[in-house]
Amino acid sequence: MTPSLSFFHTVEFVGFYLPPLLIWATAVLVPFLLLRRLLDRLGLYRFVWHRSLFNLALYVLLLGGAIFLGNAQWL
């Protein structure tokens, strides 16, 4: 018997099956928006060369970290 690789499995929502990545991406959206607003208010974006690329990288890092920490079997 092999353990499952993900804490979340496919979720049914109003007859649609949603993949786990969509659930993780939605959950990370709120912290990402809060962190982006905080960086803007502190003026830290002035040190960033390409703001859109930085925001994309920040979102991907948050998403990867949430997935890593959310899967208890990896720890």
C-alpha positions as CSV (number, residue, x, y, z in Angstrom):
1,M,0.0,0.0,0.0
2,T,1.5,3.3,-1.1
3,P,0.6,6.6,0.6
4,S,-1.1,9.2,-1.4
5,L,1.0,12.1,-2.6
6,S,-1.3,14.9,-1.8
7,F,-3.3,16.0,1.2
8,F,-6.1,17.3,-1.1
9,H,-7.7,15.1,-3.6
10,T,-10.0,16.2,-6.4
11,V,-12.8,18.2,-5.0
12,E,-16.3,18.3,-6.4
13,F,-17.9,21.7,-6.4
14,V,-21.4,22.2,-8.0
15,G,-20.8,19.2,-10.2
16,F,-17.3,20.2,-11.4
17,Y,-14.2,18.4,-10.3
18,L,-11.5,20.8,-9.3
19,P,-7.8,19.8,-9.2
20,P,-5.8,20.3,-6.0
21,L,-3.6,22.9,-7.7
22,L,-6.5,25.2,-8.3
23,I,-7.5,24.9,-4.6
24,W,-3.9,25.8,-3.5
25,A,-3.7,28.7,-6.0
26,T,-6.9,30.1,-4.7
27,A,-5.8,29.8,-1.1
28,V,-2.5,31.6,-1.7
29,L,-4.2,34.5,-3.5
30,V,-5.2,36.3,-0.3
31,P,-1.7,36.3,1.4
32,F,-0.2,37.3,-1.9
33,L,-2.4,40.3,-2.3
34,L,-1.7,41.3,1.3
35,L,2.0,40.9,0.9
36,R,1.9,42.9,-2.3
37,R,0.1,45.7,-0.6
38,L,2.5,45.7,2.3
39,L,5.5,45.9,-0.1
40,D,3.9,48.8,-1.9
41,R,3.2,50.7,1.3
42,L,6.7,50.2,2.6
43,G,8.2,51.4,-0.7
44,L,10.2,48.3,-1.3
45,Y,9.1,48.1,-4.9
46,R,11.6,50.8,-5.7
47,F,14.4,48.2,-5.4
48,V,12.7,45.9,-7.9
49,W,13.7,46.1,-11.6
50,H,10.6,44.6,-13.1
51,R,7.5,44.7,-10.9
52,S,5.3,42.3,-12.8
53,L,8.0,39.7,-13.0
54,F,8.8,40.1,-9.3
55,N,5.1,39.7,-8.5
56,L,4.9,36.5,-10.5
57,A,8.0,35.1,-8.8
58,L,6.6,36.0,-5.4
59,Y,3.3,34.3,-6.2
60,V,5.0,31.1,-7.4
61,L,7.2,31.0,-4.3
62,L,4.2,31.4,-2.0
63,L,2.3,28.7,-3.9
64,G,5.2,26.3,-3.8
65,G,5.7,27.0,-0.1
66,A,2.1,26.5,0.7
67,I,2.0,23.2,-1.2
68,F,5.2,22.0,0.5
69,L,4.0,22.9,4.0
70,G,0.4,21.7,3.3
71,N,1.4,18.2,2.5
72,A,2.2,16.7,5.8
73,Q,3.7,13.5,4.3
74,W,6.7,15.5,2.9
75,L,7.8,16.7,6.4
